[in-house]
Amino acid sequence: MKKLINDPADVVKEALQGVAEAHGDRLRVLTDPYVVVRADAPVQGKVGLLSGGGSGHEPMHGGFVGPGMLDAACPGEVFTSPTPDQMLAGTKAIDGGAGVLHIVKNYTGDILNFEMAADLAREEGIEVEAVVIDDDVAVQDSLYTAGRRGVGATVLAEKICGAAAEQGQSLAEVADLCRKVNANARSMGMALTSCTVPAAGKPTFELGAQEMEIGIGIHGEPGRERRAVAPAREVVELLATPIVDDLPFSSGDRVLAFVNGMGGTPLIELYIVYNDLYRFLGDRGIEISRNLIGPYITSLEMQGCSITLLKLDDELTAFWDAPVNTPGLRWGA
Amino acid sequence: MKKLINDPADVVKEALQGVAEAHGDRLRVLTDPYVVVRADAPVQGKVGLLSGGGSGHEPMHGGFVGPGMLDAACPGEVFTSPTPDQMLAGTKAIDGGAGVLHIVKNYTGDILNFEMAADLAREEGIEVEAVVIDDDVAVQDSLYTAGRRGVGATVLAEKICGAAAEQGQSLAEVADLCRKVNANARSMGMALTSCTVPAAGKPTFELGAQEMEIGIGIHGEPGRERRAVAPAREVVELLATPIVDDLPFSSGDRVLAFVNGMGGTPLIELYIVYNDLYRFLGDRGIEISRNLIGPYITSLEMQGCSITLLKLDDELTAFWDAPVNTPGLRWGA
């Protein structure tokens, strides 16, 4: 295992120290338990947005804490759910009296722990709603998951709901908006290589020198199939066809196209994928009106990509375009 | 070779198509010859900023075209200098009457071609200045280089000079500023793994399973030494000590600390490196007052990192903080 780390047991702790040292202007890091919190939280009268999940997917979620996006993020150990006490501490730290929305990716551990934390927070008088993201069309059930996995749409939901909360929407409204994003988004990913969890010290799975995995999960969970590596345009067809067919996306739709790198993929390759996706969608009369290209929901050093499409209307577009100021996503601020 | 590409011969062309399709709001891509040009170029009365170099280092340079940074970037084939006709076309496309600054990384091919292009542009009546960036302390001469290589300081120079040009500084002033950035910046990089140029199809160099290369170049050129992989804090000492000793950086200095990912490095690892760098500099009384953490000058899918330190004063800090709106670097806009 070759990694830029010290003790594998300290990976998350030391990375969070780095985050705190680097971005103290926008966030602070609580350490007992670990929660990344917006510097000026709680913002009085504003709905608080909390997400979280295993580490190893950076910049998600801690890198999306700041004005216009999340108020707090709970980082678990690598590929491991955070605990209810982290989620409770985060919820309390960001409640400005307007309630807190939990944005939860659909993994069984996350679901159970967020439910427990929501119950505990409600007992303390905090209004909490939770929305589960389950946009991955690759598999119906999966390792760690009943139902579809939550992947790339999480980033888009956090950005869009963050803008709505910033503009003063109520908890019920922000939760509805989050459900709307989830309902209009579909994703699928693939891997050329595996990744190694530091504490494990060996690759999560093995892929042959000429193999790729289509429909991979963000923890290296099995996807739909293994097949021989293929040109980017075939990879795009394999990912985008089930995405487009599922919602479905149709001629005349405007979409946000999110081409995500899995952590070890050169940016030059993501632009080739984007170019092939642009053609694929253009052939079907689907217009890309917004895009996001880069490593935003990653799987350590895995090489590969995922595609997320979100059907846009004027409301979603305006919230997407609104200012955001986080370490991982920033514009207009 | 596992890559998200189609024909290896089309990598740069197709990636540039993707860039043009994705970022048409900020830039356009000339195709004969290839130049990435700011959408509203030439900006009348503003000094034009041109850079360029081999592809494979994305987002540098094409991803830094836009308001507040570069006016144009000339992309060569992967790890190959662009041609004088690209540089001439870029220079002509961005000359708004106030002259054009060429920001050139110190590689022999780049130097020769930029000199030829500057001569040709001057013959056409365009005022051109060139500044060579040579911030890499790893080796004095190198494969492809007489003198030190130009690496991470290039990103900082492009941002800072971009701000100065936007604010109406003259060509002589922007060129002086660029020399000032170069004079006050030092860098060094390392690799855990090699990278594969698509047209070559095999790794540029080989590293053993327990080896790392200290002082690596951004094309995989040899560095100072190969040694056994070590904890991140030792890696930071190996990179930061020669950087600090060279300028030198001293107690009381304020710096911009740039922790750069080589393309295949997970962000969580870069924050561990940043944490160790923060301690290393803190022990020496050097204060990090600005930072940049992520993959900005990459070497395809290479795993590793580089550290760049830039000594800041109020002038450089203000230009760094000024708004920038490019695909690769964006804030305040």
Chai-1 contact restraints between the chains, C-beta under 6 A:
chainA,res_idxA,chainB,res_idxB,connection_type,confidence,min_distance_angstrom,max_distance_angstrom,comment,restraint_id
A,K2,B,L192,contact,1.0,0.0,6.0,A-B,restraint_1
A,K2,B,V229,contact,1.0,0.0,6.0,A-B,restraint_2
A,L4,B,A232,contact,1.0,0.0,6.0,A-B,restraint_3
A,L4,B,E269,contact,1.0,0.0,6.0,A-B,restraint_4
A,L4,B,V273,contact,1.0,0.0,6.0,A-B,restraint_5
A,I5,B,A232,contact,1.0,0.0,6.0,A-B,restraint_6
A,I5,B,I272,contact,1.0,0.0,6.0,A-B,restraint_7
A,N6,B,P231,contact,1.0,0.0,6.0,A-B,restraint_8
A,N6,B,A232,contact,1.0,0.0,6.0,A-B,restraint_9
A,N6,B,R233,contact,1.0,0.0,6.0,A-B,restraint_10
A,E14,B,I272,contact,1.0,0.0,6.0,A-B,restraint_11
A,E14,B,N275,contact,1.0,0.0,6.0,A-B,restraint_12
A,A15,B,I268,contact,1.0,0.0,6.0,A-B,restraint_13
A,A15,B,Y271,contact,1.0,0.0,6.0,A-B,restraint_14
A,A15,B,I272,contact,1.0,0.0,6.0,A-B,restraint_15
A,Q17,B,N275,contact,1.0,0.0,6.0,A-B,restraint_16
A,G18,B,Y271,contact,1.0,0.0,6.0,A-B,restraint_17
A,G18,B,Y274,contact,1.0,0.0,6.0,A-B,restraint_18
A,G18,B,N275,contact,1.0,0.0,6.0,A-B,restraint_19
A,V19,B,Y271,contact,1.0,0.0,6.0,A-B,restraint_20
A,E21,B,Y278,contact,1.0,0.0,6.0,A-B,restraint_21
A,A22,B,Y274,contact,1.0,0.0,6.0,A-B,restraint_22
A,A22,B,N291,contact,1.0,0.0,6.0,A-B,restraint_23
A,A22,B,I293,contact,1.0,0.0,6.0,A-B,restraint_24
A,E58,B,L267,contact,1.0,0.0,6.0,A-B,restraint_25
A,E58,B,I268,contact,1.0,0.0,6.0,A-B,restraint_26
A,P59,B,L267,contact,1.0,0.0,6.0,A-B,restraint_27
A,L192,B,K2,contact,1.0,0.0,6.0,A-B,restraint_28
A,V229,B,K2,contact,1.0,0.0,6.0,A-B,restraint_29
A,P231,B,N6,contact,1.0,0.0,6.0,A-B,restraint_30
A,A232,B,L4,contact,1.0,0.0,6.0,A-B,restraint_31
A,A232,B,I5,contact,1.0,0.0,6.0,A-B,restraint_32
A,A232,B,N6,contact,1.0,0.0,6.0,A-B,restraint_33
A,R233,B,N6,contact,1.0,0.0,6.0,A-B,restraint_34
A,G263,B,P266,contact,1.0,0.0,6.0,A-B,restraint_35
A,G264,B,G264,contact,1.0,0.0,6.0,A-B,restraint_36
A,G264,B,E301,contact,1.0,0.0,6.0,A-B,restraint_37
A,P266,B,G263,contact,1.0,0.0,6.0,A-B,restraint_38
A,P266,B,L300,contact,1.0,0.0,6.0,A-B,restraint_39
A,P266,B,E301,contact,1.0,0.0,6.0,A-B,restraint_40
A,L267,B,E58,contact,1.0,0.0,6.0,A-B,restraint_41
A,L267,B,P59,contact,1.0,0.0,6.0,A-B,restraint_42
A,I268,B,A15,contact,1.0,0.0,6.0,A-B,restraint_43
A,I268,B,E58,contact,1.0,0.0,6.0,A-B,restraint_44
A,E269,B,L4,contact,1.0,0.0,6.0,A-B,restraint_45
A,Y271,B,A15,contact,1.0,0.0,6.0,A-B,restraint_46
A,Y271,B,G18,contact,1.0,0.0,6.0,A-B,restraint_47
A,Y271,B,V19,contact,1.0,0.0,6.0,A-B,restraint_48
A,I272,B,I5,contact,1.0,0.0,6.0,A-B,restraint_49
A,I272,B,E14,contact,1.0,0.0,6.0,A-B,restraint_50
A,I272,B,A15,contact,1.0,0.0,6.0,A-B,restraint_51
A,V273,B,L4,contact,1.0,0.0,6.0,A-B,restraint_52
A,Y274,B,G18,contact,1.0,0.0,6.0,A-B,restraint_53
A,Y274,B,A22,contact,1.0,0.0,6.0,A-B,restraint_54
A,N275,B,E14,contact,1.0,0.0,6.0,A-B,restraint_55
A,N275,B,Q17,contact,1.0,0.0,6.0,A-B,restraint_56
A,N275,B,G18,contact,1.0,0.0,6.0,A-B,restraint_57
A,Y278,B,E21,contact,1.0,0.0,6.0,A-B,restraint_58
A,N291,B,A22,contact,1.0,0.0,6.0,A-B,restraint_59
A,I293,B,A22,contact,1.0,0.0,6.0,A-B,restraint_60
A,L300,B,P266,contact,1.0,0.0,6.0,A-B,restraint_61
A,E301,B,G264,contact,1.0,0.0,6.0,A-B,restraint_62
A,E301,B,P266,contact,1.0,0.0,6.0,A-B,restraint_63
A,R330,B,W331,contact,1.0,0.0,6.0,A-B,restraint_64
A,W331,B,R330,contact,1.0,0.0,6.0,A-B,restraint_65
